[in-house]
């Protein structure tokens, strides 16, 4: 189907809008990770690292879209473990340990995300002052390099998940390309406001790290063939964000009252 036919096809527009929404929602995980990592850098480096991370996400997604045959092959099993789990109520194996390259990528990415989120949470709960004062310029370079490297790793994981979602929703490559580009542009526009909001609200940082911990566990489960509907995950995240928003509003209202009571 050519571009003109796609533009005049209502079904194509419905698939496009749905895919854009899905890609933006899936990109939230990627954006939270980039925001948390970039906020640990010196202020003058943060926006640059966010742009690099999101640009790399776009490049990876477009590169993966241009090799759809390779992406589809990632879902084919490459090996299988003999243990199939305990039998269920019907006497059948509860699950089969068959792994594709996609599964291995999700498991590795999920384990990295769980490790990183746990490390960040420990650092927030029990901060340790490092002795000595290293060279400032060297520290910035090392931190930037480390941040960009970690962003590349997670960009790859989220990109594979994103593109496989796109492949499952439509057969038209132009729709996939357009939806991915628009979703990444939305990520780019939201990156600085989201990162600043997270940085200015310490409790939101812990909530975001909790989200990353949960997303990592979901990726690992998905890699082992235990598919948790993403609607449940994002509904839980939205509910938690709503509760935290109410807590923030409550704290803001108490501050003037407390200040007034002192005078």
C-alpha positions as CSV (number, residue, x, y, z in Angstrom):
1,X,0.0,0.0,0.0
2,X,1.5,3.4,-1.0
3,X,1.6,6.5,1.2
4,X,-1.5,8.2,-0.5
5,X,-3.6,5.1,0.1
6,X,-2.4,4.9,3.7
7,X,-3.3,8.6,4.3
8,X,-6.9,8.1,3.0
9,X,-7.4,4.8,5.0
10,X,-9.2,5.3,8.3
11,X,-7.9,2.0,9.6
12,X,-4.4,3.1,9.0
13,X,-5.0,6.3,10.9
14,X,-6.5,4.3,13.8
15,X,-3.4,2.1,13.9
16,X,-1.2,5.1,13.7
17,X,-2.8,6.9,16.6
18,X,-2.9,3.8,18.7
19,X,0.7,3.0,18.0
20,X,1.8,6.6,18.8
21,X,0.1,6.3,22.2
22,X,1.6,2.9,22.9
23,X,5.1,4.1,21.9
24,X,4.9,7.2,24.1
25,X,3.7,5.0,27.1
26,X,6.6,2.5,26.5
27,X,9.0,5.5,26.2
28,X,8.1,6.7,29.7
29,X,10.3,3.9,31.2
30,X,13.2,4.9,29.0
31,X,12.7,8.6,29.9
32,X,12.6,8.0,33.7
33,X,15.9,6.1,33.5
34,X,17.5,8.8,31.4
35,X,16.2,11.5,33.8
36,X,17.5,9.8,36.9
37,X,21.0,9.2,35.4
38,X,21.3,12.7,33.9
39,X,20.3,14.4,37.2
40,X,23.4,12.9,38.9
41,X,25.7,14.9,36.5
42,X,26.8,18.5,36.9
43,X,23.9,20.8,35.9
44,X,25.6,22.1,32.7
45,X,25.9,18.5,31.4
46,X,22.4,17.2,32.1
47,X,20.5,18.6,29.1
48,X,23.2,17.4,26.8
49,X,23.2,13.9,28.1
50,X,19.4,13.7,27.9
51,X,19.5,14.8,24.2
52,X,22.3,12.3,23.5
53,X,20.3,9.5,25.2
54,X,17.0,10.3,23.4
55,X,18.8,10.7,20.1
56,X,20.4,7.3,20.5
57,X,17.0,5.9,21.3
58,X,15.6,7.3,18.0
59,X,18.6,6.0,16.0
60,X,18.3,2.5,17.5
61,X,14.5,2.3,16.9
62,X,14.9,3.5,13.3
63,X,17.8,1.1,12.7
64,X,15.8,-1.8,14.1
65,X,12.8,-0.9,12.0
66,X,15.0,-1.0,8.8
67,X,15.9,-4.6,9.7
68,X,12.4,-6.0,10.4
69,X,13.4,-9.5,9.2
70,X,16.2,-9.5,11.8
71,X,13.9,-8.2,14.5
72,X,11.2,-10.8,13.8
73,X,13.9,-13.5,14.0
74,X,14.8,-12.4,17.5
75,X,11.5,-14.0,18.7
76,X,12.5,-17.5,17.4
77,X,13.7,-19.9,20.2
78,X,17.5,-20.4,20.1
79,X,17.7,-23.0,23.0
80,X,15.5,-24.8,25.5
81,X,16.1,-26.0,29.0
82,X,14.7,-29.5,29.8
83,X,12.9,-28.4,33.0
84,X,9.3,-27.4,32.3
85,X,8.1,-26.5,35.8
86,X,5.7,-28.2,38.1
87,X,2.5,-29.5,36.5
88,X,-0.6,-27.4,36.7
89,X,-4.1,-28.5,37.7
90,X,-4.5,-30.2,34.3
91,X,-1.3,-32.2,34.6
92,X,0.4,-30.1,32.0
93,X,3.8,-28.3,32.4
94,X,3.3,-24.9,34.0
95,X,5.7,-23.3,31.6
96,X,8.5,-24.1,29.2
97,X,12.0,-22.7,29.4
98,X,12.4,-21.8,25.7
99,X,14.5,-18.7,25.1
100,X,14.8,-16.5,22.1
101,X,17.3,-13.6,21.6
102,X,14.5,-11.2,22.6
103,X,14.0,-13.1,25.9
104,X,17.7,-13.0,26.7
105,X,17.9,-9.3,25.9
106,X,14.9,-8.6,28.2
107,X,16.3,-10.8,31.0
108,X,19.7,-9.1,30.8
109,X,18.1,-5.6,30.6
110,X,15.8,-6.4,33.4
111,X,18.6,-7.6,35.7
112,X,20.6,-4.5,34.9
113,X,17.6,-2.3,35.7
114,X,17.0,-4.1,39.0
115,X,20.7,-3.8,39.9
116,X,20.8,-0.1,38.9
117,X,17.6,0.8,40.7
118,X,18.6,-1.1,43.9
119,X,22.0,0.6,43.8
120,X,20.4,4.1,43.5
121,X,17.9,3.3,46.2
122,X,20.6,2.2,48.6
123,X,22.6,5.4,47.8
124,X,19.5,7.5,48.6
125,X,18.7,5.7,51.8
126,X,22.3,5.3,53.1
127,X,24.5,7.9,51.4
128,X,28.2,7.4,51.8
129,X,30.6,10.3,51.7
130,X,33.6,9.4,49.5
131,X,37.0,10.5,51.0
132,X,39.2,12.8,49.1
133,X,38.3,15.3,46.3
134,X,39.0,13.9,42.8
135,X,39.8,16.2,39.9
136,X,36.5,17.8,38.9
137,X,37.1,17.7,35.1
138,X,38.0,14.0,35.2
139,X,35.0,13.2,37.4
140,X,32.6,14.9,34.9
141,X,34.1,13.0,32.0
142,X,33.9,9.7,33.7
143,X,30.4,10.3,34.9
144,X,29.2,11.4,31.5
145,X,30.8,8.4,29.8
146,X,29.3,6.0,32.4
147,X,25.8,7.7,32.1
148,X,25.9,7.5,28.2
149,X,27.0,3.9,28.3
150,X,24.2,2.9,30.7
151,X,21.7,4.8,28.6
152,X,22.8,3.0,25.4
153,X,22.3,-0.4,27.1
154,X,18.8,0.4,28.3
155,X,18.0,2.1,25.0
156,X,18.7,-1.2,23.3
157,X,16.4,-3.1,25.6
158,X,13.5,-0.6,25.4
159,X,14.0,-0.2,21.6
160,X,13.7,-4.0,21.0
161,X,10.5,-4.1,23.1
162,X,9.1,-0.9,21.4
163,X,9.7,-2.2,17.8
164,X,8.3,-5.7,18.5
165,X,5.2,-3.9,19.9
166,X,5.0,-1.9,16.7
167,X,5.4,-5.0,14.5
168,X,2.6,-6.6,16.4
169,X,0.2,-3.7,15.8
170,X,0.6,-2.9,12.2
171,X,2.1,-4.3,9.0
172,X,2.8,-0.9,7.4
173,X,6.4,0.3,7.7
174,X,5.6,4.0,7.1
175,X,3.2,4.0,10.0
176,X,5.8,2.4,12.3
177,X,8.4,5.0,11.3
178,X,6.1,7.9,11.8
179,X,4.8,6.7,15.1
180,X,8.3,6.0,16.5
181,X,9.6,9.5,15.3
182,X,6.6,11.3,16.9
183,X,6.9,9.3,20.2
184,X,10.7,10.1,20.4
185,X,10.0,13.8,19.7
186,X,7.5,13.8,22.5
187,X,10.2,12.2,24.8
188,X,12.6,14.9,23.7
189,X,10.1,17.7,24.6
190,X,9.2,16.1,28.0
191,X,12.8,15.2,29.0
192,X,13.9,18.5,30.6
193,X,10.6,19.2,32.4
194,X,10.4,15.6,33.8
195,X,14.0,15.6,34.9
196,X,13.7,19.0,36.6
197,X,10.5,17.9,38.3
198,X,12.2,14.7,39.6
199,X,15.2,16.6,40.7
200,X,13.2,19.2,42.6
201,X,11.1,16.6,44.5
202,X,13.2,14.1,46.4
203,X,10.3,11.8,47.1
204,X,9.5,11.6,43.4
205,X,13.1,10.3,42.9
206,X,12.4,7.3,45.2
207,X,9.0,6.7,43.5
208,X,10.7,6.8,40.0
209,X,13.4,4.3,41.3
210,X,10.6,2.1,42.5
211,X,9.0,2.2,39.0
212,X,12.4,1.2,37.5
213,X,12.7,-1.7,40.0
214,X,9.2,-2.9,39.0
215,X,9.9,-2.5,35.3
216,X,13.1,-4.5,35.6
217,X,11.2,-7.3,37.4
218,X,8.6,-7.3,34.6
219,X,11.2,-7.5,31.9
220,X,12.8,-10.5,33.6
221,X,9.4,-12.2,34.0
222,X,8.6,-11.5,30.3
223,X,12.0,-13.0,29.3
224,X,11.0,-16.2,31.2
225,X,7.7,-16.3,29.4
226,X,5.5,-14.9,32.2
227,X,3.6,-12.2,30.5
228,X,2.2,-9.5,32.7
229,X,-0.3,-7.2,30.9
230,X,1.3,-3.8,30.6
231,X,-2.0,-2.1,31.4
232,X,-1.7,-3.4,35.0
233,X,1.8,-2.1,35.3
234,X,1.0,1.4,34.0
235,X,-2.2,1.6,36.0
236,X,-0.2,0.8,39.2
237,X,2.3,3.5,38.2
238,X,-0.4,6.0,37.5
239,X,-2.1,5.3,40.8
240,X,1.2,5.7,42.7
241,X,1.9,8.9,40.9
242,X,-1.5,10.2,41.8
243,X,-1.1,9.4,45.5
244,X,2.4,11.1,45.4
245,X,0.8,14.1,43.7
246,X,-1.8,14.4,46.5
247,X,1.0,14.1,49.1
248,X,2.9,16.9,47.4
249,X,-0.2,19.1,47.3
250,X,-0.8,18.4,50.9
251,X,2.8,19.4,51.8
252,X,2.5,22.6,49.8
253,X,-0.7,23.7,51.7
254,X,0.9,22.9,55.1
255,X,4.0,25.1,54.5
256,X,2.2,28.5,54.5
257,X,0.1,27.5,57.4
258,X,3.1,26.4,59.4
259,X,5.0,29.5,58.5
260,X,2.0,31.7,59.5
261,X,1.7,30.0,62.9
262,X,5.3,30.9,63.8
263,X,4.6,34.6,63.6
